[in-house]
Amino acid sequence: YSRNEYRWSPRIKAEDGIAEAQAWAGQGGGAYAAQCRGYALGRAERWAEAAGAFEGGAGANGLDLVTRARLFAQAGNAALIGGDAARAGRNLDAALAQTLPRTLSTGEIHLDRARARVATGDTKGARADLDQAVVLAQADPLAWLLSATLARRMNDLPLARLHIEEAAKRAIND
């Protein structure tokens, strides 16, 4: 992650990115320095620490709701990758607690929260999130595929078939 460009560069080694983010944080980099640190920690596959960095960024003062939600969503995804579905769920809950526009990005947060809910055994909650995801992120074939998978697990075969067909339409070459 480069603080000058606000994007991750594959040329930067994870440990160098972590050090740069720490220095930036010390210079008042705030939420963006925390996000940079989260990316670098993720690159190092230090997922619990990455989740903590994103959570710290989300807690910064003065953030707009969309940025705060994005940071909580990133924390949730880091926690999911790290195997902590409960922590992921809390962060994704916090992301969706923000007043967000009904966009693809919001749909993707619902999709991620559904994954966390399945991992914690909350199939009813996951179903509700996937119902939102297929509306808000309807162009994403993964939303439809995960919805079909959950429908099959819940023995709702007509819904599973319908959503498999929708996934296939959106991922014609996959």
N, C-alpha and C positions, 0 to 999 in steps of 0.2 A: 504494500500500500504506500502510496506516495502522498505526503501531505500537500505537496505542491499541485498535484493533479487529481486528488481525491479518488484514486482508483488503484487497484492492485496491479502491480507489475510482476510478471513471472521472473524477471531478472533479479528481483530482490529476494535474498534468502530469508527464510522465516525468522531466524534469530536476529538478523539485521533489522527486519521489519518491526519486531517486538521492541528492540532497543530504540529505534527511531520513534515509535509510538510513545514509548515511555518518556523520551526527551520532549516530544511535542506536548504530552500531557503536562509535563513540568513547566512548560512555557504558556500554559493556559489553553491548550488545544480542545478542551472540553469534550463534548459528545463525539466529535469527529476523530479526535485522538483515540478515544475509547473504541470507536468503530474500527479504526486502523489497527489497534492492538488486537481486537477480536478477530479480524481477518488474518493477521499474522499468526496468532495462536492457533487458529484453525488450520492454517497452512502447515503448522508444526504438529497437527493432530492432537492438540492439547484442548480437547473439546469442552471440558468443564470450565477451564480458565477462560476459554473463548466466550462461553455463555456468560460468565461473570463480567467480562469486559463489555459485552453488548448490553447487559443489564445495567451496568454502571453508566454507560452512555445514555440509555433510555431514562435514567433518573436525573439527568442534568437539567438545570433550570433553563427556562426560556425556549424550550423546543416546541416546534409546531406539532400538532397531533399526528400528522402523517409520518414525520421523522421519528417521533417517539414510538409509534406503532411499528415502523420498519425495524427499529433497533430491538424492540421486544420480539418481533418475529425472527430476527437473526439469532437472538439468544435462544429462542425456542428451537430453531433448527440445529444450532450447535448442541444443545442438550439432547435432542433426538439422535443425532449422529453419535453422541457420546453414550447413548444407552440410558439416559435419565428421562424417561417419558413423563414422569410426574412433574419434574421441573419444566420440561418442554411445555406441558399443558398449562402450567401457571403463567409462563411467559406469553404463550399464544392467547390465553385468556386476557392478559393485560394488553396485548396488542389490539384485540378486538373490543376491549372496553373503551377505546378511544372512539370518538365520533368520526368515522371514516366514510369517504365517498364509496358508493357501490361500484367498484371498479374490478378489473382483473386482479390487481394486487390484493385487494380485500378478499376476493375469491380464493386466491392462493393461500392466504393466511387461514381461511376456513379449511382448505385442503390439508394444510400442515397440522392444524389442530385435530382434524379427523384422524390423521395418522397417530398422533399422540394418544387420542382417546381409545383407539383400537388397541394400542400397546398397553393401556392400563385397564382394558376390559370394559370400557364404557361404549358399547356398540350403539345404544340409543342416541347418545350424544354425538357419536361419530356419524350416524345416519343424518342427524339434523345438520351437521356441518357439511357433509357431502351434498345434501340437498341445496345448500347455499352455494357451494363450490360449482356445481354444474350450471347454475344460473349465472353467477358472476364471472366464472372462468370457463365459460362454455366452449371456448376455442381450444382449451387444453385437453388433449386426449387422456392424459393421466387422471384428470378429475373423473371422467366418465368410466375409465377402467377401474379405478379404486372404488367408485360407487357400485359398479357391477360386482366386484369382488365381495364387497360387504353385503350387498343384496343376496348374493349366493350363500354366504355364511349365515344369513338370517332367514334362509329358505324362501326368499321372495324371487322365484325364478323368472316370472314375467318381467320384473324390473331389471333383473340381471341381464336378461336377453336384450331388452331395449337399450340399456346403457352400453353393453358390448357393441351393439350395432352403431351407436353414436361414437364410441371410441374409434371404431374401425373407419368411419367416415372421416374423422379428423386426423387419422394417422394412416392414410391409405398405403403408404410405402413401408410401414413398420409392422 
